[in-house]
Amino acid sequence: MIRKTEKETAKETTTDVTFGKVICNAKHTVRTQEIEKTAPSWHMVEECLWDMFEDADEFVVLTVGDARYHIRFIQAAQIAEGITVQLGIEEGEHTRLVEKTCSEDECMEIFQRFYDSSQVQDVERYTPVEFYR
């Protein structure tokens, strides 16, 4: 039997975390550490993603005004295993986060599809994000 140390026990996690709904008054907005503005073209979002791939401290958030598939935003950042992509899924008055780890190419595909259609494929393959209690 493996016993947790006192420090490990203090770092328990939960997936039972929700956030308030995000409001987006534009068709698309993109946010990074440097900018937050309307994204009138896919090219602008693509440039932000390339910047993130080159800078381990960067992130990209793409938000849509019409969350017709209940996904209001997607966000990505680098992690040790690759790129983490998180979805902000609206449920009633709250938003919950789910995530998966992927390659740069897959991340780019996910963002482009979301930009074009507000849709993300295979949402069931994403897992709830764990937060420290």
CORFEN-V407116 format. One line per field, one symbol per residue. ss: DSSP state (H for helix, E for strand, C for the rest). A space follows every 50 residues. Layout:
ss=???
//
This chain:
ss=CCCCCHHHHHCCEECCCCEECCCCCCCEEEECCCCEEECCCHHHHHHHHH HHHHCCCCEEEEEECCCCCCEEEEEEEEECCEEEEEEEEEECCEEEEEEE EECHHHHHHHHHHHHHHCCCCCHHHCEECCEEC
//
